[in-house]
Amino acid sequence: MQQRDGRRLADAALEVLRERAVAMLGAGASQRSIARALGVHKNTVNRWLRAWRAAGSAALRPKKRGRRAHEQMLLSPAQASAIQRLIRDRCPDQLKLPFALWSREAVRDLIKLRLGITLAIRTVGDYLRRWGFTPQRLVKRALERQDANIQAWLAEAYPQIAARAKAAGAEIHWGDETGISNQANYGRSFAPKGRTPAIGRTARRHTTSMISTVTNRGTVRFMLYDGALNVALFVTFLQRLVKAAGRKIVVIVDNLKVHHAKKVKAWVAAHQDRIELVFLPPYAPEHNPDEFLNHNVKQSLAKRPAPKDQATLKRALRSTMRRLQRTPDQVKAFFQAPTTTYAA
């Protein structure tokens, strides 16, 4: 009988032949006669039976053919790990590459520079997916940001503030200001392919401003105003906070110039039994839960028809904020982001 080439047989057919070989061995047939009956080489039968004796019936089932995945890689595991560390820890310009961001081209040039290996762009993309790297929207951070100060705030300063507030029976409020416009950028909308949807809005720009605070209990306080925040507006808002709280409050805000104004400091000092003003480290907005409220509000307003005048814009904003006041669980979620859980 002509011997079969096992490499040309389907996995299911090979599994059947292996099972028959084991059955024939159990019936007392020799390996040579089994090979002759099945039409395969005797060494093949010997290999099947050795695997079966070692691993049982699992050895008879099909296995993935071809080279192992890592054997097909142009980069060794050590080389791949080194490149991943560089991408995670450095920016391209820090490695003397003419790129600001890690694109496929930048990674390709990094591999060429560090390893002397030239990869196709598509291959670089395959590596990035395999490593779990995905294209993501950037988070903008100021060059003046001091990470050491931020870490000290998270590890030491805020826990002390929280302990002091608890001892005094005070409530911690996180505050921020934002501007709202009827010219907001809109998201995506389903439409037939090739027919870009359009949305109508007035060409005239209408804006309003808002200052707000949130607590990790889900409380929201806000005040709308026109133009830029000034000392008088800020003090008015603090007065409202104190009146509504009914107990001492600690208000944590960023380093806007108005927050540090002499008149603000004087007013806070005159009411220190009712309020304490604390400042976040500079350039650390992601650690302020009220920033997440601002983002949520803008996203909610962007889904509505664009306001045609300032009065309509203010009504929509006020309605959105009052809805948040009635849904404390949604507000509490602003304290569950990785950068704000420390304040939960």
N, C-alpha and C positions, 0 to 999 in steps of 0.2 A: 504494500500500500504506500502511496506517495505521502510523505510527511507534510503536515500542515505548517504554515508559517504563522505562529501565534501572534505575531505583531500585526497581521492582517485581519485577525478575527475580532469580532465585536466582543465587548466585555461580557455580555450576557452569555455568548457562546462559550467563552473561556471558563466562565463560572460553572456551566453545565459539564464541561470536560473534566474540570477538577473534581467535581462531586462524583462523577462516574469513576474517576481514578481511585478515589478513596473507597467507593463501594466495591470495586473489583479487588482492591487490596484486601478488604475485609472478607471477600469470598475466596481468598487464597491464591489469587493470580500474582505472578511475578511482575516486577517493574518492567521487564523487557516485553512481556506479553501484553501488559497494559498499554505500553507505548505503541506497540504494533497495532493493537485493536483501535486505539484512539487516533492513530495517524500522526503522532508527535514524536519527537526525539526522546530517547530514554532519559537523557539528562534533564529534560523538562519535567518528566514525570517524577524524577528523583527530587527536583527542587520543590514541586508542589507538595509532595508527601512530607518532606522535611519541614516545610512551613506549616503544614497541617498538624504534625506532631507537636510543634512548638506552640502554636497559637490556636489550635482547634479550628472550628468551622469558620471563624472570622478570617482565616488565611485564605479561604476559598473565594471570598467575595472580591469584586473588582477593585482595583486600586488606580489612583490617578496616574496616568502615564506621562512620560516626558521628564525633562529636567525639573528639579526643585525650583521653586520661585526665586530663591536667592541666587541660584546658579545662573539665572538669565540676566541678572542685574549687571549693569556696567559699573556701578559703584558697590564697593564692599560694604558690609554692615558698619564697619568702623568709619569708613569715609562718609556714609550717609548720616551717621550720628553727628559727626563733626560739622557737616553742612547745616544740619537742623539746629544745632546749638548756635551757630553764627547767625542764622536767620531769626531765631527767637530773641537773642540777646543784643544784637547790633542792628544799626541802620546801614544801608548800602554805602552812604558817604563816609561812615566811620571806617569802612573797609577799603576806602580809596576807589570806590566804584562810582561812575557818573550817573547815579540814580538817587532819587529821593525815597522811593518806595520799593518794596520787594515784589517786582513783577517777575514773570517767567524769564524775561530777558536778563534781569538783574541776577537771578539765581543761576542761569546758564553761565553768565560771565564770572560769577563767584566760583563755580565749579571749575571753570577753565583756569582761573587765576590760582586757586588753591591746590587743585589736584592735577592740572594739566590734561583734563579729560573734556573733550568737546561733545556736547549732547545736542540733539535736535530740540527745538522748542516744545514739540509735542511730548517728547520723552521727559523733559523737565516738568511739564504739566502732570504727567503720569506719576512721577516721583512725588510731587507736592500732594496730590490726592492720596497717594499711598501713605504718606507721612501724617495725614490728617490736617494739612494746611489748606485753608479755604480763603478766597478773596473776601475781604470784609471792609465795611465802611470805617473810615478813620475816626479816632477820637482826637480832637485837637487839644494840645497841651502847650501852655506857654513855656518859652525857653527860660523864663525867670522862676519857674516852679522849683521849689526846694523839697525834694522827696524826703529828706531826713526830717524836716520840720513836720511834714504830713504824718510820717510814721510815729513821731513823738506825740502828735495830737491823738492819733488813734490808740496808741498803747498807754499813754500816761495822762495827757491833759483832759480828754473827754471823760474817761472813767472817774477822774477826780471831780469834774463838773457834775456828773450824774450822781455821785455819792453825796456831794454837797447839796444838790437839789432835793434829793430824797430825804436827807436829814432835816431840811427846812420845810418839807412838805410842798415844795415848789413844782411847777409844771414846766417842762422844757418845750419851747417852741422853736422850730426851724423856719427862718424867714428868707425871702428873696423877692426881687422885683422882676417884672418882665413886661415887654411891649407886645401888643396884639395888633395885627394889621389885617385888612380885608384882602390884601394881596398875597396871602399865604400860598406856599407851594402845595399843590395837590398831589394825591397819591395816584394809584393805578385804577383803571376802570375796564371791565370786560367789554369787548367789542369785536365784531367780525374782523378777521385778519385782513390787514391792509386798509382798514377804515379807522383812523385814529380818532378817538372820541374828543369832543370839544366841550368846554364848559364856559358859560357866559359870566362875565363880571364887569363891573364898572371900571373905567380907566382911572377914575379919581381915587386917590389913596386916602383911606381913613384909618386912623390909629387910635388906640387908647392904651393906658398903662395900668398896671395892677401890682400891688404889694400884698403878699400873703404869708401865712405861717401854717405849718402842719405839726401835729404831735403824733407820737407813736401809738396813741390811743385812738387815732382816727379823727381828731378834731381839726377843722379847717376854719381859719379866719382870713378875711380879705377886704381890701378897699380899692376901689377904682379911682383913677385920677387922670388928668390930662397932662401931657408933656413929661418933663423929667422930674424925678423925685427931688424935693428940696427938704431943708431942715424942718420947716413948719409941717409939711405933709407927714414926714417920718414921725415927728413927735405926736402928731394927732393920731396916727395909727397905733403907736405905743400906748397912748392914753386909752384908746378903745380896747386894746388887748388887756390891759390891767383891769379895766372896768368889767369886761366880760368874764375874765378868769375867776374873780372872786377870791383869789389867793395869789401868793407870790409866783412870778413867772421868771424863767430864764430864757432869754431870746438869743438864739445863735444866728448870726448873719455873716455875710462876707465882708470884704474890706473896702466897700464903696466909700468914697470920700465923705459923703453925707453921713454915713454911720459913725464916723470919727469926729464929726463937727463938735466944736466947743459947746454950743448950745445944747446939743444932744447929750453930751457927757454931763453937763450941769443939770439937766432935767432928770437924767437917770440917777445921779448922785442925790438929788433932792427927794427921790422916791425909792431909795435903795431897799427899803423894807418891803416894797411891792414888786420890784423888777431888777434884774441883773442883765446886762448886755455883754455878750461874749462873741468873739470873732473867730471864724474859721481860719486856718492857715491860708495864705494867699495862693490863688490859682488852684484851688481844689474843689471845683463845683460838683464833681461826681460824688463827693462825700456829704452833700447837702440834700436830704430827701425832698425838700421843696422844689429843687430843680426837676425832679421827676413829675411833680404836680404840674409845673409849667409845660413840660413836654406833653403830658396827657391832655391838658386843656387845649393846646394848639392842634394836636391831632384830632381831637373831638370837633373843634370848630372847623377844621379843614374839610370834614365830611359833610358839613352843612352847606346849603346855598350861600354864596358869597354875599355878605351884607352890602347894601347899596348906599348906606349912610352911617355916620358915626353912632347915631342913636340905636340903630338896629344892631350894630356891632356890640355896643355895650349891653343891650338886652340879651344877646346870645351869650356873651361872656358871663354875665351875671347868672343866667339860667344854668350854664354849665357848672359854675362854682357852687351854686345852691344844690345841684344834683350831687356833687361830690360831698357836700356837707351832710347829705342824707344817706350816704353810702360809706360809712367809716371803714368797712373792710377793704374797700378799694384804696382808701388812703393809707391804711396800714400796709398795703402791698408795696408802697413806695419805700418802706423800710426793709424790704426783703431782697433788694438788689445786692449783689456781692459787695458793692462799695458803700452800702448804707446799713447793713445788718448790725454793725457795731452800735447803732443808735436805737435799735428795736427794743 
